[in-house]
């Protein structure tokens, strides 16, 4: 699994209420959720995010509620990967369940800057900042997680007979 994109950078403790504000939880429409992604934290996110972009963030990304709407909004906005120092555990599992690639790599999350171009090879656990030439090691995705993400989520994996 390889991802290449430009980085949008956030700090620590980005909670699910700013990823997708609660006032939009009355819909499950992915495009509608994407249109409000990050609006309480970064009003420019929706207008500047491009398909394939990568979010880099600090500690405890996705803290807050257990709603799946948050990773759905991120994925539907076009973000291909989230790299963070750490994730809230329920967000981590929800992201995998809906097929959003996420990886904990504290050094990369710290050193990567807004606008950098990053390439991630999650089969081999390598993140490379193309802008600076720096390379970071992380744990490769286990095969079963690769299958879930490749299939677009856990339910799609089950319905496709991958499990």
Buried (B, 14 or more C-beta within 10 A) or exposed (E): BEBBBBBBBBEBBBBBBBBBBEEBBEEEEBEBBBBBBBBBBBEEBBEEBEEEBBBBBBBBBBBBBEBBBBBBBBBBBBBBBBBBBBBBEBBBBBBBBBBBBBBBBBEBBEBBEEEBBBBBBBEEBBBBBEBEEBEBEBEBBEEEBBBBBBBBBBEBBEEEEEE
